[in-house]
Amino acid sequence: MADLLIEAKGLQTYYGASHILRGVDFRVARGETIGLMGRNGMGKSTLLKSLMGLVRPRGGTVHVAGRDMTGRAPYEIAQAGIAYVPEGRGIFGNLSVVENLRMAARPGTRGQRDWTYERVLETFPRLQERLSHGGQQLSGGEQQMLTIGRALMTNPDVLILDEATEGLAPLIAREIWRICGLIRESGISSVIVDKNWKHVTQVTDRNLILVKGQVVFEGSSAELHARPEVLAQHLGV
């Protein structure tokens, strides 16, 4: 596939003696939005951490924009154009909203500066009202917006979003899905993990389902909707 931004092949990842990923292949092309699904404990977060260098695979390779980044440090993978919004958000609670955003500002791998401080605040009007607040003073939904906004300030080629709307009120979750749509329209590739497969498939081009560290389904949103038995078996729908 032309212009692959992430290409992982044959990933074998362990936590101690526990074998989590069992030969996973995963790719993201430029401009593509991928949904990563599966029940809890099936290896989704482990796959993301293996891509980001937070967990080192014992087998397989990870290429970012054609460069072998297997086993490289997370900061090197971030510098290669991959932004990661982890489950639990990871904002700096003792810094203000402004400081959280400005500290991340940098041009992307091609020198692009599409996502400026002003554009992030236009996209997240709630943050505009909270600029002087410390990160720990924000609601869960506002923290999620701040984390996504901070990731966009790095002008990434790929944005990885783990548990996009976990624990958020329905109104806030809707806002996050709107933003996922805007990110897609802006041309940034993204990988979205969320339990709400209906919302995920509204913004994705392709979807994968992991079961016990193996890919059991890969296909378009239309293909997934057309296979209710897959949804029932692997997502409990």
N, C-alpha and C positions, 0 to 999 in steps of 0.2 A: 504494500500500500504506500502511495506517495506521501512523503513528508510525515513520517512517523515521529511524534514527539516523545512518546514512551513506548518501548518495546521490551517486555519481560518474557523470557522463555524458560520453561522448565523449573520454575521456582520451587525449591524445597526448603521450607523454613521450620525451625524447631524452637520451642521454649524448653530448654533443658532436654529431658528425654521425650517430651511430647512432640509428636510430628504433626504440625499444623497445616502447612501448605504442601500439597502432594503433586508436584509437576504442573503448576499453574502457568499458562501462557496468557499474557495480557498486553493489549496495545491501545494507544490513543493517537489518533491522527490529528493534524492541525484542523481546528474548527469543529472538532467532534465532541459531543456531549455523551458520556457513558454513565449508565446506571449500574451500580454494583449492589446486588441484593442477596438475601439469604437470612435464615434465622440467626439468632444470637449464637456466638461460639462457633460459627462455620468458617471463620478465617478472613472475613472482610477487612477488619482493622489490621490484622497481621499482614495482609497483602499490601495495604497502603503503607504500613511502616517498613515493609521490605523494599518498596519502591523508593521511599524517602531516606533510606539508610539508617533508620532508627532501630531496625532489627537486621542483622546480617544473614542472608540466606546461606544455607550449607551447600546448596546446589543451584544451578541455573544462573542466568545473566540478566542484568538490567541495563538497557541502553537508553540514554536520554539524548534526543536530537542526533542520533547516530554515534554518540560517544559511549564507550563502555564505562558505566558508573557503578558496576557491581561492587558492593562493599565500601563505597566512598562515604565520606562524612555527610551528615544531613545538610550542613551549610554549603557544601559543594553542589549538592543536588538542587538546593534552593537557588544558588547562583546560576545554575543551568536553565532556570526558568520555570521551576515547579514550586507552586505555593501550596501550603498544606494548612487546612483548618481542622485541627484535631477535635475528636470528641472531648468535651470538657473545655473547649475554647482556648485556654492558655493565654488570655490577655494579661497585661501587667496591671494588677489591681492598684498599685501605689502610684501609677502614672495617670494623668488626665486623658480624656478622649483625644484632645489635640496631640498630646505627646505620643500616645499609642500610634496614631496615624502618621505623624511626621517622622517618627524614628524609622519607619519602614520605607519611606519614599526613595525610590531609585528608578532609573530607566531600565527597561527590559533588555533581553538578550540581543535584540536588533536595534537598541537605542530608542525604542518606542517609549513615549511618555503619555500614552492615551489616558491613563487613570491618574488624574491630579487630585490634590487635596480638595479642590473645589468640586470636581466631578463626583468624588466619593460622597461629599456632603449633600450634593443635589440628589444622589441616588438613595441616600439614607437620611431623609429629613429629620427623623427622630434624633439622630446623633447631633445634628445642627443645634438642637435645643439643649444638648447636654455637654457642650464642649469643655466646660471647666470641671465637670464631674470626674472623680476618680473612677477607675475601672470597676472597683468593688462596689461603687454606689449605683451601678446600672442594674436593671432587671436582666433576667436570663436572655430575653429576646434582644435587648439592646446590646448585651455582651456579644451575642452571636453576630449581630450586624457590625459591631466594631471589629470583630475578628475577620469577617469577610472583607470589610472595608480596608483593614490593614493589609490583608493579603493582596487586594487589588492595587494597593499603593506600590507594590513591587513590580507592577506591570508584567505579570507572569504570562507564560505561554500556556500553562496548564494550571487550573485551580482544582485542588482535591478537597472535597467537603465531606468530612466523616460525621454521620448522624446530623444531617442538615437541620432538622426541626425537632430533635429529641427533647421532650419535656416542655415544649413551648405551647403557649395558648393558641387556639385555632386562628385568631386574628393575626397574631405575630407570625405563625407558620405560613399563612397566606402571603404575608409580606416577603418572607424569605423565598418562597417559590417565585414570586414576581421578580425578585432580584436575580434568581437563577436564570430566568428567561432573559433578562437584560444582559447578563454576562454572556449567555449564548449568542445573543444578537450582536454583541460587541466583537465576536470572533475569537474570544478566548476559549480554548478547549477546557472541558471540566469533567471530573469524575465525582458522581454524587452517590453517597450512601444514605439511605433513609428507609424506614420501615413502611412508609406509605407508598406502595408501588404505583398506585393510580396517579399520584402527583409526580412521582419520578418519571413515569413513562410519558407524561405530557411535555417534558422538556428534553428528553434524551433521544439520541439517534439509534443507539445500540445499548443492549442490556445483557449483563451476565448474572447468573445465579451460582453462588458457591454453596456446596454441601460437603461438609467434612474436608475442607481444603482442596476440593476439586471443582472445576467448572462443569456443571451439569446442563446448563442452557446458555446459549449465546445467540442473540438475534435482535431484530428491530422491535420497537414498541408494538407495532401492528402484529408481528409474529407472536409476541408474548401474549397479547390480548386474545389472539386466536387459539391459544392453548390453555384453556381453564384448568385442565388436569395438571399441567406444570405448576400453575399458581397454587392450586389446592395442595399438591404434594409437597412443594418446597417452600412456600411462603405462608401456608396455612390460611389461605383466603377462602 
